Amino acid sequence: MKCEYLLRALKLKEAKDFSAELMKNPDMMNSPLIKCWRGRIILYAGQENGGKQMLQDVLREDPDMTDAMRTIKAKRAAEAKKEEASNLFKASKFEEAIVAFTEA
C-alpha cells in the first residue's frame, strides 16, 4: 500500500527507495506483487527498460498479474500517443500536438 501511496503522491524518489528496500527483504523479494510495484516504480521514475523488463518477468511468473498487464498496456498507449503527437508537431499542427502530448 505504501508503494501505491508514494506513486499516487508523485513521490518517485521515496517510492524507488522504499521498493528497493522491499526487494532486499527475503520475505518480500519473491512476491510477484512486490516485483510488479517495483517494476512500475522504476518505469515511472524514468528507467523504462528496467521497469518493462521487471514487469515482463512478473508476467512470466504470474500470467494473471493484472497490475503488470495494465501497466504494460498503459505504457504502450502512452508511446503511441507520443508518436502521434510527434507526427502532429512535425506537420506543424502545434495545438493538436500539445493536446496529444498532454494526453500521453
MARPAMAR-549389 format. One line per field, with one value per residue (C-alpha): residue number from 1; x, y, z. Coordinates in nm, 2 decimals. Layout:
MARPAMAR-549389
pos <- (NUM, ...)
x <- (X, ...)
y <- (Y, ...)
z <- (Z, ...)
END
This chain:
MARPAMAR-549389
pos <- (1, 2, 3, 4, 5, 6, 7, 8, 9, 10, 11, 12, 13, 14, 15, 16, 17, 18, 19, 20, 21, 22, 23, 24, 25, 26, 27, 28, 29, 30, 31, 32, 33, 34, 35, 36, 37, 38, 39, 40, 41, 42, 43, 44, 45, 46, 47, 48, 49, 50, 51, 52, 53, 54, 55, 56, 57, 58, 59, 60, 61, 62, 63, 64, 65, 66, 67, 68, 69, 70, 71, 72, 73, 74, 75, 76, 77, 78, 79, 80, 81, 82, 83, 84, 85, 86, 87, 88, 89, 90, 91, 92, 93, 94, 95, 96, 97, 98, 99, 100, 101, 102, 103, 104)
x <- (0.00, 0.29, 0.43, 0.09, 0.05, 0.40, 0.33, 0.00, 0.16, 0.43, 0.70, 0.91, 1.24, 1.07, 0.88, 1.20, 1.40, 1.12, 1.06, 1.44, 1.43, 1.14, 1.34, 1.62, 1.38, 1.39, 1.02, 0.91, 1.17, 1.00, 0.64, 0.51, 0.30, 0.61, 0.81, 0.52, 0.51, 0.89, 0.87, 0.60, 0.80, 1.13, 0.94, 0.77, 1.10, 1.25, 1.42, 1.18, 1.38, 1.44, 1.08, 0.94, 1.17, 1.07, 0.70, 0.75, 0.94, 0.64, 0.40, 0.62, 0.60, 0.23, 0.04, -0.27, -0.10, -0.34, -0.14, 0.15, -0.06, -0.24, 0.09, 0.25, -0.07, -0.07, 0.30, 0.22, -0.07, 0.14, 0.41, 0.16, 0.02, 0.37, 0.43, 0.11, 0.19, 0.54, 0.39, 0.14, 0.43, 0.63, 0.32, 0.32, -0.02, 0.11, -0.22, -0.32, 0.04, 0.02, -0.31, -0.17, 0.15, -0.07, -0.28, 0.04)
y <- (0.00, 0.23, 0.19, 0.28, 0.58, 0.71, 0.67, 0.84, 1.13, 1.15, 1.09, 0.88, 0.90, 0.78, 0.51, 0.40, 0.38, 0.21, -0.05, -0.12, -0.19, -0.43, -0.61, -0.67, -0.83, -1.21, -1.24, -0.99, -1.01, -1.31, -1.18, -1.11, -0.82, -0.65, -0.71, -0.56, -0.25, -0.22, -0.25, 0.02, 0.25, 0.22, 0.26, 0.58, 0.70, 0.70, 0.36, 0.24, -0.06, -0.19, -0.14, -0.30, -0.60, -0.65, -0.63, -0.89, -1.11, -1.08, -1.19, -1.49, -1.59, -1.50, -1.46, -1.34, -1.03, -0.77, -0.48, -0.57, -0.62, -0.28, -0.10, -0.25, -0.17, 0.19, 0.23, 0.11, 0.35, 0.64, 0.56, 0.55, 0.89, 1.04, 0.91, 1.07, 1.39, 1.39, 1.35, 1.63, 1.85, 1.77, 1.86, 2.20, 2.12, 2.26, 2.30, 1.94, 1.82, 1.99, 1.82, 1.48, 1.53, 1.63, 1.31, 1.10)
z <- (0.00, 0.08, -0.28, -0.42, -0.20, -0.29, -0.66, -0.64, -0.45, -0.71, -0.46, -0.70, -0.51, -0.19, -0.38, -0.55, -0.22, -0.04, -0.31, -0.32, 0.05, -0.01, -0.27, -0.01, 0.23, 0.19, 0.28, 0.02, -0.27, -0.44, -0.42, -0.77, -0.64, -0.48, -0.80, -1.00, -0.79, -0.81, -1.19, -1.21, -0.98, -1.18, -1.50, -1.39, -1.24, -1.59, -1.61, -1.88, -2.00, -1.64, -1.54, -1.85, -1.81, -1.45, -1.54, -1.81, -1.56, -1.33, -1.60, -1.68, -1.31, -1.27, -1.60, -1.42, -1.26, -1.39, -1.24, -1.46, -1.77, -1.72, -1.67, -1.99, -2.19, -2.05, -2.14, -2.50, -2.52, -2.40, -2.65, -2.93, -2.82, -2.80, -3.16, -3.27, -3.10, -3.26, -3.60, -3.54, -3.43, -3.75, -3.95, -3.78, -3.61, -3.29, -3.09, -3.17, -3.08, -2.74, -2.67, -2.78, -2.57, -2.27, -2.31, -2.34)
END
